[in-house]
């Protein structure tokens, strides 16, 4: 079962669990027509998937798959947002980078 951004389980208007949601799904918003839910998840911590889940059938369709051009240090995604018309997607991710120095000839 999926969850919303606050960690609550996602249920349909009838109070029943929505088919097709996966445990890693985080609800982003309902579609404008109310027929589907848009979710995001990051299965491999480097790729963000935005998925449309039909509330009646549970059918899943990937809407957007995004990976940063430079994946170095990416440890996961914080959140995603989608505009009401579905044309604009925003997301944020965490990156941990550092410097490694090699010293030679120290005494």
Phi and psi restraints in degrees (range 20) as a CNS / XPLOR table:
assign (resid 1 and name C) (resid 2 and name N)
       (resid 2 and name CA) (resid 2 and name C) 1.0 -79.9 20.0 2
assign (resid 2 and name N) (resid 2 and name CA)
       (resid 2 and name C) (resid 3 and name N) 1.0 176.1 20.0 2
assign (resid 2 and name C) (resid 3 and name N)
       (resid 3 and name CA) (resid 3 and name C) 1.0 -140.9 20.0 2
assign (resid 3 and name N) (resid 3 and name CA)
       (resid 3 and name C) (resid 4 and name N) 1.0 159.9 20.0 2
assign (resid 3 and name C) (resid 4 and name N)
       (resid 4 and name CA) (resid 4 and name C) 1.0 -90.0 20.0 2
assign (resid 4 and name N) (resid 4 and name CA)
       (resid 4 and name C) (resid 5 and name N) 1.0 -175.4 20.0 2
assign (resid 4 and name C) (resid 5 and name N)
       (resid 5 and name CA) (resid 5 and name C) 1.0 -65.2 20.0 2
assign (resid 5 and name N) (resid 5 and name CA)
       (resid 5 and name C) (resid 6 and name N) 1.0 -14.5 20.0 2
assign (resid 5 and name C) (resid 6 and name N)
       (resid 6 and name CA) (resid 6 and name C) 1.0 -98.6 20.0 2
assign (resid 6 and name N) (resid 6 and name CA)
       (resid 6 and name C) (resid 7 and name N) 1.0 3.4 20.0 2
assign (resid 6 and name C) (resid 7 and name N)
       (resid 7 and name CA) (resid 7 and name C) 1.0 88.6 20.0 2
assign (resid 7 and name N) (resid 7 and name CA)
       (resid 7 and name C) (resid 8 and name N) 1.0 2.8 20.0 2
assign (resid 7 and name C) (resid 8 and name N)
       (resid 8 and name CA) (resid 8 and name C) 1.0 -80.4 20.0 2
assign (resid 8 and name N) (resid 8 and name CA)
       (resid 8 and name C) (resid 9 and name N) 1.0 145.4 20.0 2
assign (resid 8 and name C) (resid 9 and name N)
       (resid 9 and name CA) (resid 9 and name C) 1.0 -67.5 20.0 2
assign (resid 9 and name N) (resid 9 and name CA)
       (resid 9 and name C) (resid 10 and name N) 1.0 150.3 20.0 2
assign (resid 9 and name C) (resid 10 and name N)
       (resid 10 and name CA) (resid 10 and name C) 1.0 -99.5 20.0 2
assign (resid 10 and name N) (resid 10 and name CA)
       (resid 10 and name C) (resid 11 and name N) 1.0 124.7 20.0 2
assign (resid 10 and name C) (resid 11 and name N)
       (resid 11 and name CA) (resid 11 and name C) 1.0 -127.0 20.0 2
assign (resid 11 and name N) (resid 11 and name CA)
       (resid 11 and name C) (resid 12 and name N) 1.0 157.6 20.0 2
assign (resid 11 and name C) (resid 12 and name N)
       (resid 12 and name CA) (resid 12 and name C) 1.0 -78.3 20.0 2
assign (resid 12 and name N) (resid 12 and name CA)
       (resid 12 and name C) (resid 13 and name N) 1.0 179.9 20.0 2
assign (resid 12 and name C) (resid 13 and name N)
       (resid 13 and name CA) (resid 13 and name C) 1.0 -62.7 20.0 2
assign (resid 13 and name N) (resid 13 and name CA)
       (resid 13 and name C) (resid 14 and name N) 1.0 -27.9 20.0 2
assign (resid 13 and name C) (resid 14 and name N)
       (resid 14 and name CA) (resid 14 and name C) 1.0 -79.0 20.0 2
assign (resid 14 and name N) (resid 14 and name CA)
       (resid 14 and name C) (resid 15 and name N) 1.0 -5.7 20.0 2
assign (resid 14 and name C) (resid 15 and name N)
       (resid 15 and name CA) (resid 15 and name C) 1.0 87.3 20.0 2
assign (resid 15 and name N) (resid 15 and name CA)
       (resid 15 and name C) (resid 16 and name N) 1.0 1.6 20.0 2
assign (resid 15 and name C) (resid 16 and name N)
       (resid 16 and name CA) (resid 16 and name C) 1.0 -93.3 20.0 2
assign (resid 16 and name N) (resid 16 and name CA)
       (resid 16 and name C) (resid 17 and name N) 1.0 152.2 20.0 2
assign (resid 16 and name C) (resid 17 and name N)
       (resid 17 and name CA) (resid 17 and name C) 1.0 -61.2 20.0 2
assign (resid 17 and name N) (resid 17 and name CA)
       (resid 17 and name C) (resid 18 and name N) 1.0 140.1 20.0 2
assign (resid 17 and name C) (resid 18 and name N)
       (resid 18 and name CA) (resid 18 and name C) 1.0 -84.3 20.0 2
assign (resid 18 and name N) (resid 18 and name CA)
       (resid 18 and name C) (resid 19 and name N) 1.0 125.3 20.0 2
assign (resid 18 and name C) (resid 19 and name N)
       (resid 19 and name CA) (resid 19 and name C) 1.0 -67.3 20.0 2
assign (resid 19 and name N) (resid 19 and name CA)
       (resid 19 and name C) (resid 20 and name N) 1.0 151.4 20.0 2
assign (resid 19 and name C) (resid 20 and name N)
       (resid 20 and name CA) (resid 20 and name C) 1.0 91.6 20.0 2
assign (resid 20 and name N) (resid 20 and name CA)
       (resid 20 and name C) (resid 21 and name N) 1.0 -10.7 20.0 2
assign (resid 20 and name C) (resid 21 and name N)
       (resid 21 and name CA) (resid 21 and name C) 1.0 -79.8 20.0 2
assign (resid 21 and name N) (resid 21 and name CA)
       (resid 21 and name C) (resid 22 and name N) 1.0 142.6 20.0 2
assign (resid 21 and name C) (resid 22 and name N)
       (resid 22 and name CA) (resid 22 and name C) 1.0 -107.5 20.0 2
assign (resid 22 and name N) (resid 22 and name CA)
       (resid 22 and name C) (resid 23 and name N) 1.0 156.6 20.0 2
assign (resid 22 and name C) (resid 23 and name N)
       (resid 23 and name CA) (resid 23 and name C) 1.0 -55.6 20.0 2
assign (resid 23 and name N) (resid 23 and name CA)
       (resid 23 and name C) (resid 24 and name N) 1.0 -31.5 20.0 2
assign (resid 23 and name C) (resid 24 and name N)
       (resid 24 and name CA) (resid 24 and name C) 1.0 -83.5 20.0 2
assign (resid 24 and name N) (resid 24 and name CA)
       (resid 24 and name C) (resid 25 and name N) 1.0 -7.9 20.0 2
assign (resid 24 and name C) (resid 25 and name N)
       (resid 25 and name CA) (resid 25 and name C) 1.0 -67.2 20.0 2
assign (resid 25 and name N) (resid 25 and name CA)
       (resid 25 and name C) (resid 26 and name N) 1.0 136.0 20.0 2
assign (resid 25 and name C) (resid 26 and name N)
       (resid 26 and name CA) (resid 26 and name C) 1.0 -118.8 20.0 2
assign (resid 26 and name N) (resid 26 and name CA)
       (resid 26 and name C) (resid 27 and name N) 1.0 122.9 20.0 2
assign (resid 26 and name C) (resid 27 and name N)
       (resid 27 and name CA) (resid 27 and name C) 1.0 -68.2 20.0 2
assign (resid 27 and name N) (resid 27 and name CA)
       (resid 27 and name C) (resid 28 and name N) 1.0 129.9 20.0 2
assign (resid 27 and name C) (resid 28 and name N)
       (resid 28 and name CA) (resid 28 and name C) 1.0 -99.1 20.0 2
assign (resid 28 and name N) (resid 28 and name CA)
       (resid 28 and name C) (resid 29 and name N) 1.0 -47.8 20.0 2
assign (resid 28 and name C) (resid 29 and name N)
       (resid 29 and name CA) (resid 29 and name C) 1.0 -171.9 20.0 2
assign (resid 29 and name N) (resid 29 and name CA)
       (resid 29 and name C) (resid 30 and name N) 1.0 165.1 20.0 2
assign (resid 29 and name C) (resid 30 and name N)
       (resid 30 and name CA) (resid 30 and name C) 1.0 -84.1 20.0 2
assign (resid 30 and name N) (resid 30 and name CA)
       (resid 30 and name C) (resid 31 and name N) 1.0 151.2 20.0 2
assign (resid 30 and name C) (resid 31 and name N)
       (resid 31 and name CA) (resid 31 and name C) 1.0 -69.8 20.0 2
assign (resid 31 and name N) (resid 31 and name CA)
       (resid 31 and name C) (resid 32 and name N) 1.0 161.5 20.0 2
assign (resid 31 and name C) (resid 32 and name N)
       (resid 32 and name CA) (resid 32 and name C) 1.0 -59.7 20.0 2
assign (resid 32 and name N) (resid 32 and name CA)
       (resid 32 and name C) (resid 33 and name N) 1.0 -32.7 20.0 2
assign (resid 32 and name C) (resid 33 and name N)
       (resid 33 and name CA) (resid 33 and name C) 1.0 -88.2 20.0 2
assign (resid 33 and name N) (resid 33 and name CA)
       (resid 33 and name C) (resid 34 and name N) 1.0 -3.9 20.0 2
assign (resid 33 and name C) (resid 34 and name N)
       (resid 34 and name CA) (resid 34 and name C) 1.0 75.1 20.0 2
assign (resid 34 and name N) (resid 34 and name CA)
       (resid 34 and name C) (resid 35 and name N) 1.0 4.6 20.0 2
assign (resid 34 and name C) (resid 35 and name N)
       (resid 35 and name CA) (resid 35 and name C) 1.0 -86.8 20.0 2
assign (resid 35 and name N) (resid 35 and name CA)
       (resid 35 and name C) (resid 36 and name N) 1.0 -13.3 20.0 2
assign (resid 35 and name C) (resid 36 and name N)
       (resid 36 and name CA) (resid 36 and name C) 1.0 -147.5 20.0 2
assign (resid 36 and name N) (resid 36 and name CA)
       (resid 36 and name C) (resid 37 and name N) 1.0 167.2 20.0 2
assign (resid 36 and name C) (resid 37 and name N)
       (resid 37 and name CA) (resid 37 and name C) 1.0 -120.3 20.0 2
assign (resid 37 and name N) (resid 37 and name CA)
       (resid 37 and name C) (resid 38 and name N) 1.0 136.8 20.0 2
assign (resid 37 and name C) (resid 38 and name N)
       (resid 38 and name CA) (resid 38 and name C) 1.0 -98.2 20.0 2
assign (resid 38 and name N) (resid 38 and name CA)
       (resid 38 and name C) (resid 39 and name N) 1.0 128.2 20.0 2
assign (resid 38 and name C) (resid 39 and name N)
       (resid 39 and name CA) (resid 39 and name C) 1.0 -125.1 20.0 2
assign (resid 39 and name N) (resid 39 and name CA)
       (resid 39 and name C) (resid 40 and name N) 1.0 162.8 20.0 2
assign (resid 39 and name C) (resid 40 and name N)
       (resid 40 and name CA) (resid 40 and name C) 1.0 -131.0 20.0 2
assign (resid 40 and name N) (resid 40 and name CA)
       (resid 40 and name C) (resid 41 and name N) 1.0 153.2 20.0 2
assign (resid 40 and name C) (resid 41 and name N)
       (resid 41 and name CA) (resid 41 and name C) 1.0 -159.1 20.0 2
assign (resid 41 and name N) (resid 41 and name CA)
       (resid 41 and name C) (resid 42 and name N) 1.0 157.0 20.0 2
assign (resid 41 and name C) (resid 42 and name N)
       (resid 42 and name CA) (resid 42 and name C) 1.0 -128.3 20.0 2
assign (resid 42 and name N) (resid 42 and name CA)
       (resid 42 and name C) (resid 43 and name N) 1.0 93.0 20.0 2
assign (resid 42 and name C) (resid 43 and name N)
       (resid 43 and name CA) (resid 43 and name C) 1.0 -67.9 20.0 2
assign (resid 43 and name N) (resid 43 and name CA)
       (resid 43 and name C) (resid 44 and name N) 1.0 -41.9 20.0 2
assign (resid 43 and name C) (resid 44 and name N)
       (resid 44 and name CA) (resid 44 and name C) 1.0 -105.7 20.0 2
assign (resid 44 and name N) (resid 44 and name CA)
       (resid 44 and name C) (resid 45 and name N) 1.0 9.6 20.0 2
assign (resid 44 and name C) (resid 45 and name N)
       (resid 45 and name CA) (resid 45 and name C) 1.0 68.5 20.0 2
assign (resid 45 and name N) (resid 45 and name CA)
       (resid 45 and name C) (resid 46 and name N) 1.0 -1.3 20.0 2
assign (resid 45 and name C) (resid 46 and name N)
       (resid 46 and name CA) (resid 46 and name C) 1.0 -119.3 20.0 2
assign (resid 46 and name N) (resid 46 and name CA)
       (resid 46 and name C) (resid 47 and name N) 1.0 -21.9 20.0 2
assign (resid 46 and name C) (resid 47 and name N)
       (resid 47 and name CA) (resid 47 and name C) 1.0 -116.8 20.0 2
assign (resid 47 and name N) (resid 47 and name CA)
       (resid 47 and name C) (resid 48 and name N) 1.0 131.2 20.0 2
assign (resid 47 and name C) (resid 48 and name N)
       (resid 48 and name CA) (resid 48 and name C) 1.0 -101.7 20.0 2
assign (resid 48 and name N) (resid 48 and name CA)
       (resid 48 and name C) (resid 49 and name N) 1.0 129.1 20.0 2
assign (resid 48 and name C) (resid 49 and name N)
       (resid 49 and name CA) (resid 49 and name C) 1.0 -111.6 20.0 2
assign (resid 49 and name N) (resid 49 and name CA)
       (resid 49 and name C) (resid 50 and name N) 1.0 126.5 20.0 2
assign (resid 49 and name C) (resid 50 and name N)
       (resid 50 and name CA) (resid 50 and name C) 1.0 -102.8 20.0 2
assign (resid 50 and name N) (resid 50 and name CA)
       (resid 50 and name C) (resid 51 and name N) 1.0 123.3 20.0 2
assign (resid 50 and name C) (resid 51 and name N)
       (resid 51 and name CA) (resid 51 and name C) 1.0 -126.0 20.0 2
assign (resid 51 and name N) (resid 51 and name CA)
       (resid 51 and name C) (resid 52 and name N) 1.0 140.0 20.0 2
assign (resid 51 and name C) (resid 52 and name N)
       (resid 52 and name CA) (resid 52 and name C) 1.0 -98.4 20.0 2
assign (resid 52 and name N) (resid 52 and name CA)
       (resid 52 and name C) (resid 53 and name N) 1.0 126.4 20.0 2
assign (resid 52 and name C) (resid 53 and name N)
       (resid 53 and name CA) (resid 53 and name C) 1.0 -116.0 20.0 2
assign (resid 53 and name N) (resid 53 and name CA)
       (resid 53 and name C) (resid 54 and name N) 1.0 119.2 20.0 2
assign (resid 53 and name C) (resid 54 and name N)
       (resid 54 and name CA) (resid 54 and name C) 1.0 -70.8 20.0 2
assign (resid 54 and name N) (resid 54 and name CA)
       (resid 54 and name C) (resid 55 and name N) 1.0 123.6 20.0 2
assign (resid 54 and name C) (resid 55 and name N)
       (resid 55 and name CA) (resid 55 and name C) 1.0 -71.2 20.0 2
assign (resid 55 and name N) (resid 55 and name CA)
       (resid 55 and name C) (resid 56 and name N) 1.0 -24.1 20.0 2
assign (resid 55 and name C) (resid 56 and name N)
       (resid 56 and name CA) (resid 56 and name C) 1.0 -82.2 20.0 2
assign (resid 56 and name N) (resid 56 and name CA)
       (resid 56 and name C) (resid 57 and name N) 1.0 -39.5 20.0 2
assign (resid 56 and name C) (resid 57 and name N)
       (resid 57 and name CA) (resid 57 and name C) 1.0 -109.6 20.0 2
assign (resid 57 and name N) (resid 57 and name CA)
       (resid 57 and name C) (resid 58 and name N) 1.0 -20.7 20.0 2
assign (resid 57 and name C) (resid 58 and name N)
       (resid 58 and name CA) (resid 58 and name C) 1.0 82.2 20.0 2
assign (resid 58 and name N) (resid 58 and name CA)
       (resid 58 and name C) (resid 59 and name N) 1.0 2.9 20.0 2
assign (resid 58 and name C) (resid 59 and name N)
       (resid 59 and name CA) (resid 59 and name C) 1.0 -64.6 20.0 2
assign (resid 59 and name N) (resid 59 and name CA)
       (resid 59 and name C) (resid 60 and name N) 1.0 134.9 20.0 2
assign (resid 59 and name C) (resid 60 and name N)
       (resid 60 and name CA) (resid 60 and name C) 1.0 -108.4 20.0 2
assign (resid 60 and name N) (resid 60 and name CA)
       (resid 60 and name C) (resid 61 and name N) 1.0 140.0 20.0 2
assign (resid 60 and name C) (resid 61 and name N)
       (resid 61 and name CA) (resid 61 and name C) 1.0 -139.8 20.0 2
assign (resid 61 and name N) (resid 61 and name CA)
       (resid 61 and name C) (resid 62 and name N) 1.0 122.4 20.0 2
assign (resid 61 and name C) (resid 62 and name N)
       (resid 62 and name CA) (resid 62 and name C) 1.0 -71.5 20.0 2
assign (resid 62 and name N) (resid 62 and name CA)
       (resid 62 and name C) (resid 63 and name N) 1.0 124.3 20.0 2
assign (resid 62 and name C) (resid 63 and name N)
       (resid 63 and name CA) (resid 63 and name C) 1.0 -92.3 20.0 2
assign (resid 63 and name N) (resid 63 and name CA)
       (resid 63 and name C) (resid 64 and name N) 1.0 -39.5 20.0 2
assign (resid 63 and name C) (resid 64 and name N)
       (resid 64 and name CA) (resid 64 and name C) 1.0 -150.6 20.0 2
assign (resid 64 and name N) (resid 64 and name CA)
       (resid 64 and name C) (resid 65 and name N) 1.0 136.5 20.0 2
assign (resid 64 and name C) (resid 65 and name N)
       (resid 65 and name CA) (resid 65 and name C) 1.0 -122.4 20.0 2
assign (resid 65 and name N) (resid 65 and name CA)
       (resid 65 and name C) (resid 66 and name N) 1.0 124.1 20.0 2
assign (resid 65 and name C) (resid 66 and name N)
       (resid 66 and name CA) (resid 66 and name C) 1.0 -131.6 20.0 2
assign (resid 66 and name N) (resid 66 and name CA)
       (resid 66 and name C) (resid 67 and name N) 1.0 135.2 20.0 2
assign (resid 66 and name C) (resid 67 and name N)
       (resid 67 and name CA) (resid 67 and name C) 1.0 -133.9 20.0 2
assign (resid 67 and name N) (resid 67 and name CA)
       (resid 67 and name C) (resid 68 and name N) 1.0 134.3 20.0 2
assign (resid 67 and name C) (resid 68 and name N)
       (resid 68 and name CA) (resid 68 and name C) 1.0 -61.5 20.0 2
assign (resid 68 and name N) (resid 68 and name CA)
       (resid 68 and name C) (resid 69 and name N) 1.0 148.0 20.0 2
assign (resid 68 and name C) (resid 69 and name N)
       (resid 69 and name CA) (resid 69 and name C) 1.0 -58.7 20.0 2
assign (resid 69 and name N) (resid 69 and name CA)
       (resid 69 and name C) (resid 70 and name N) 1.0 -40.0 20.0 2
assign (resid 69 and name C) (resid 70 and name N)
       (resid 70 and name CA) (resid 70 and name C) 1.0 -109.5 20.0 2
assign (resid 70 and name N) (resid 70 and name CA)
       (resid 70 and name C) (resid 71 and name N) 1.0 103.8 20.0 2
assign (resid 70 and name C) (resid 71 and name N)
       (resid 71 and name CA) (resid 71 and name C) 1.0 -84.8 20.0 2
assign (resid 71 and name N) (resid 71 and name CA)
       (resid 71 and name C) (resid 72 and name N) 1.0 -2.9 20.0 2
assign (resid 71 and name C) (resid 72 and name N)
       (resid 72 and name CA) (resid 72 and name C) 1.0 -59.2 20.0 2
assign (resid 72 and name N) (resid 72 and name CA)
       (resid 72 and name C) (resid 73 and name N) 1.0 126.1 20.0 2
assign (resid 72 and name C) (resid 73 and name N)
       (resid 73 and name CA) (resid 73 and name C) 1.0 80.4 20.0 2
assign (resid 73 and name N) (resid 73 and name CA)
       (resid 73 and name C) (resid 74 and name N) 1.0 -3.0 20.0 2
assign (resid 73 and name C) (resid 74 and name N)
       (resid 74 and name CA) (resid 74 and name C) 1.0 -69.4 20.0 2
assign (resid 74 and name N) (resid 74 and name CA)
       (resid 74 and name C) (resid 75 and name N) 1.0 124.6 20.0 2
assign (resid 74 and name C) (resid 75 and name N)
       (resid 75 and name CA) (resid 75 and name C) 1.0 -114.9 20.0 2
assign (resid 75 and name N) (resid 75 and name CA)
       (resid 75 and name C) (resid 76 and name N) 1.0 -2.2 20.0 2
assign (resid 75 and name C) (resid 76 and name N)
       (resid 76 and name CA) (resid 76 and name C) 1.0 150.9 20.0 2
assign (resid 76 and name N) (resid 76 and name CA)
       (resid 76 and name C) (resid 77 and name N) 1.0 175.4 20.0 2
assign (resid 76 and name C) (resid 77 and name N)
       (resid 77 and name CA) (resid 77 and name C) 1.0 -109.9 20.0 2
assign (resid 77 and name N) (resid 77 and name CA)
       (resid 77 and name C) (resid 78 and name N) 1.0 142.5 20.0 2
assign (resid 77 and name C) (resid 78 and name N)
       (resid 78 and name CA) (resid 78 and name C) 1.0 -82.1 20.0 2
assign (resid 78 and name N) (resid 78 and name CA)
       (resid 78 and name C) (resid 79 and name N) 1.0 -53.6 20.0 2
assign (resid 78 and name C) (resid 79 and name N)
       (resid 79 and name CA) (resid 79 and name C) 1.0 -163.7 20.0 2
assign (resid 79 and name N) (resid 79 and name CA)
       (resid 79 and name C) (resid 80 and name N) 1.0 172.3 20.0 2
assign (resid 79 and name C) (resid 80 and name N)
       (resid 80 and name CA) (resid 80 and name C) 1.0 -144.2 20.0 2
assign (resid 80 and name N) (resid 80 and name CA)
       (resid 80 and name C) (resid 81 and name N) 1.0 155.2 20.0 2
assign (resid 80 and name C) (resid 81 and name N)
       (resid 81 and name CA) (resid 81 and name C) 1.0 -141.7 20.0 2
assign (resid 81 and name N) (resid 81 and name CA)
       (resid 81 and name C) (resid 82 and name N) 1.0 149.6 20.0 2
assign (resid 81 and name C) (resid 82 and name N)
       (resid 82 and name CA) (resid 82 and name C) 1.0 -132.9 20.0 2
assign (resid 82 and name N) (resid 82 and name CA)
       (resid 82 and name C) (resid 83 and name N) 1.0 135.3 20.0 2
assign (resid 82 and name C) (resid 83 and name N)
       (resid 83 and name CA) (resid 83 and name C) 1.0 -67.0 20.0 2
assign (resid 83 and name N) (resid 83 and name CA)
       (resid 83 and name C) (resid 84 and name N) 1.0 162.0 20.0 2
assign (resid 83 and name C) (resid 84 and name N)
       (resid 84 and name CA) (resid 84 and name C) 1.0 -59.4 20.0 2
assign (resid 84 and name N) (resid 84 and name CA)
       (resid 84 and name C) (resid 85 and name N) 1.0 -33.9 20.0 2
assign (resid 84 and name C) (resid 85 and name N)
       (resid 85 and name CA) (resid 85 and name C) 1.0 -84.7 20.0 2
assign (resid 85 and name N) (resid 85 and name CA)
       (resid 85 and name C) (resid 86 and name N) 1.0 -3.9 20.0 2
assign (resid 85 and name C) (resid 86 and name N)
       (resid 86 and name CA) (resid 86 and name C) 1.0 76.7 20.0 2
assign (resid 86 and name N) (resid 86 and name CA)
       (resid 86 and name C) (resid 87 and name N) 1.0 5.6 20.0 2
assign (resid 86 and name C) (resid 87 and name N)
       (resid 87 and name CA) (resid 87 and name C) 1.0 -90.1 20.0 2
assign (resid 87 and name N) (resid 87 and name CA)
       (resid 87 and name C) (resid 88 and name N) 1.0 -18.0 20.0 2
assign (resid 87 and name C) (resid 88 and name N)
       (resid 88 and name CA) (resid 88 and name C) 1.0 -121.5 20.0 2
assign (resid 88 and name N) (resid 88 and name CA)
       (resid 88 and name C) (resid 89 and name N) 1.0 127.6 20.0 2
assign (resid 88 and name C) (resid 89 and name N)
       (resid 89 and name CA) (resid 89 and name C) 1.0 -123.1 20.0 2
assign (resid 89 and name N) (resid 89 and name CA)
       (resid 89 and name C) (resid 90 and name N) 1.0 132.3 20.0 2
assign (resid 89 and name C) (resid 90 and name N)
       (resid 90 and name CA) (resid 90 and name C) 1.0 -122.6 20.0 2
assign (resid 90 and name N) (resid 90 and name CA)
       (resid 90 and name C) (resid 91 and name N) 1.0 150.3 20.0 2
assign (resid 90 and name C) (resid 91 and name N)
       (resid 91 and name CA) (resid 91 and name C) 1.0 -156.1 20.0 2
assign (resid 91 and name N) (resid 91 and name CA)
       (resid 91 and name C) (resid 92 and name N) 1.0 158.1 20.0 2
assign (resid 91 and name C) (resid 92 and name N)
       (resid 92 and name CA) (resid 92 and name C) 1.0 -131.3 20.0 2
assign (resid 92 and name N) (resid 92 and name CA)
       (resid 92 and name C) (resid 93 and name N) 1.0 149.6 20.0 2
assign (resid 92 and name C) (resid 93 and name N)
       (resid 93 and name CA) (resid 93 and name C) 1.0 -138.6 20.0 2
assign (resid 93 and name N) (resid 93 and name CA)
       (resid 93 and name C) (resid 94 and name N) 1.0 161.3 20.0 2
assign (resid 93 and name C) (resid 94 and name N)
       (resid 94 and name CA) (resid 94 and name C) 1.0 -102.4 20.0 2
assign (resid 94 and name N) (resid 94 and name CA)
       (resid 94 and name C) (resid 95 and name N) 1.0 139.7 20.0 2
assign (resid 94 and name C) (resid 95 and name N)
       (resid 95 and name CA) (resid 95 and name C) 1.0 -133.7 20.0 2
assign (resid 95 and name N) (resid 95 and name CA)
       (resid 95 and name C) (resid 96 and name N) 1.0 134.5 20.0 2
assign (resid 95 and name C) (resid 96 and name N)
       (resid 96 and name CA) (resid 96 and name C) 1.0 -118.9 20.0 2
assign (resid 96 and name N) (resid 96 and name CA)
       (resid 96 and name C) (resid 97 and name N) 1.0 117.9 20.0 2
assign (resid 96 and name C) (resid 97 and name N)
       (resid 97 and name CA) (resid 97 and name C) 1.0 -130.0 20.0 2
assign (resid 97 and name N) (resid 97 and name CA)
       (resid 97 and name C) (resid 98 and name N) 1.0 159.8 20.0 2
assign (resid 97 and name C) (resid 98 and name N)
       (resid 98 and name CA) (resid 98 and name C) 1.0 -155.6 20.0 2
assign (resid 98 and name N) (resid 98 and name CA)
       (resid 98 and name C) (resid 99 and name N) 1.0 179.1 20.0 2
assign (resid 98 and name C) (resid 99 and name N)
       (resid 99 and name CA) (resid 99 and name C) 1.0 -117.2 20.0 2
assign (resid 99 and name N) (resid 99 and name CA)
       (resid 99 and name C) (resid 100 and name N) 1.0 142.9 20.0 2
assign (resid 99 and name C) (resid 100 and name N)
       (resid 100 and name CA) (resid 100 and name C) 1.0 -121.7 20.0 2
assign (resid 100 and name N) (resid 100 and name CA)
       (resid 100 and name C) (resid 101 and name N) 1.0 125.9 20.0 2
assign (resid 100 and name C) (resid 101 and name N)
       (resid 101 and name CA) (resid 101 and name C) 1.0 -113.7 20.0 2
assign (resid 101 and name N) (resid 101 and name CA)
       (resid 101 and name C) (resid 102 and name N) 1.0 137.6 20.0 2
assign (resid 101 and name C) (resid 102 and name N)
       (resid 102 and name CA) (resid 102 and name C) 1.0 -112.6 20.0 2
assign (resid 102 and name N) (resid 102 and name CA)
       (resid 102 and name C) (resid 103 and name N) 1.0 118.5 20.0 2
assign (resid 102 and name C) (resid 103 and name N)
       (resid 103 and name CA) (resid 103 and name C) 1.0 -105.9 20.0 2
assign (resid 103 and name N) (resid 103 and name CA)
       (resid 103 and name C) (resid 104 and name N) 1.0 134.3 20.0 2
assign (resid 103 and name C) (resid 104 and name N)
       (resid 104 and name CA) (resid 104 and name C) 1.0 -127.1 20.0 2
assign (resid 104 and name N) (resid 104 and name CA)
       (resid 104 and name C) (resid 105 and name N) 1.0 139.0 20.0 2
assign (resid 104 and name C) (resid 105 and name N)
       (resid 105 and name CA) (resid 105 and name C) 1.0 85.8 20.0 2
assign (resid 105 and name N) (resid 105 and name CA)
       (resid 105 and name C) (resid 106 and name N) 1.0 16.0 20.0 2
assign (resid 105 and name C) (resid 106 and name N)
       (resid 106 and name CA) (resid 106 and name C) 1.0 -73.1 20.0 2
assign (resid 106 and name N) (resid 106 and name CA)
       (resid 106 and name C) (resid 107 and name N) 1.0 145.0 20.0 2
